[in-house]
Amino acid sequence: MIPLVDLLKQYHPIEDEVIRKIRDVIATSSFVQGKTVEAFSQAFALRHQCAYGVGCSNGTSALALALMALGIGPEDEVITTSHTFVATAEAIWHVGAKPVFVDIDPATYLMDLEKIPGVVTSRTKAIIPVHLYGHAVDMGRLMVLARQYQLKVVEDCAQAHDASWEGRPVGSFGDAGVFSFYPGKNLGAYGDAGILITNLPAVANLAQKLLNHGRAQKYYHDILGYNYRMDDIQAGILQVKLQYLASWTDKRRAHARYYDSLLQGCPDLVLPVEVAGARHVYHLYVVRTSRRDELADYLKAQGVMTGVHYPVPVHLQSAFQYLGYRQGDLPEAERAADSVLSLPMFPELEPGDIDRITQGINSFFKNPRRVHV
């Protein structure tokens, strides 16, 4: 079987380093928001050209912390995309603000920046661009719009570690950038973790207080906060894996090029794009076809696992019915939800695996009348 992601294949070559680092953390007896968290957070921030890194419990809490630290709250509106994981909009709800969705560009699946002016109101205070699948949003254009409408910008980089726009790392353009280290991410922990990065000291300081019960000093609480802390064992594991991120990213990009070469010209199959200015890091390799479910079933029967990211746009999720969106409001996002399919993508994927996957896909489309179960 070829899995969508194989975390064990990644673990085995670095097992000794990981175990050594875990032992080092245990020897310090500092397990929560300690020196290892601080060291990793700073290293990760500097890698993305930011002065401050605030390690926290997960990507969702990082999004909420960024919004709170920027003063976003009840009665405010935050613009984002509906074609994303629910956490993007969920964080907006967590701070009491209202998510406002724009449709996507059908080629990149990223938010359509031309739609932004049409949804700005007097209550609009921020925008969350999502660098989905590992492809960066055009941050040059987005920052122009943000300045024009005086909007705070929180970059959702959960799937875009080391991605860039015109040579500049994602997460460094806006007021804050947030990343998830969920195990399946390009840089993943062996549990949950996340980070907020920023060049604004006030944002970093407030986020650091908020995540640790509103305190900068033990038992002295300046404000009310949360328990959104990162644990040091996860930070240590991420320290080890951060050394390999560049080489893992190069492998993902090479796999994507190989997929492209073997699938070019395949009928009824749209391949991912990498627009000029972007450096795609291929958290996911996402194709598109009107026969998505049939193809997924066919590949599964051949031992190839696939995924759908995402089958229901956020604006149509039951949890967000209160916003009043209806089917047809965001047609491109809805069409994508019905047709996208993620193929196996991880650094340790072998060329032979990609040969087998693409042979299956090409075989499927050569037999259009066949019923696949």
Secondary structure, DSSP 8 states (H G I E B T S, - for coil): -B-S--HHHHHHHHHHHHHHHHHHHHHHT--BS-HHHHHHHHHHHHHTT-SEEEEES-HHHHHHHHHHHTT--TT-EEEEESSS-THHHHHHHHTT-EEEEE-B-TTT-SB-GGGSGGG--TTEEEE--B-GGG----HHHHHHHHHHHT-EEEEE-TT-TT-EETTEETTSSSSEEEEE--TTSSS--SS--EEEEES-HHHHHHHHHHHBTTEEETTEESS---B---BHHHHHHHHHHHTTHHHHHHHHHHHHHHHHHHHTT-TT-B-----TTEE---SSEEEE-TTHHHHHHHHHHTTB--B-S-SS-GGGSGGGGGG---TTSSHHHHHHHHHEEEE---TT--HHHHHHHHHHHHHHHH-TT----
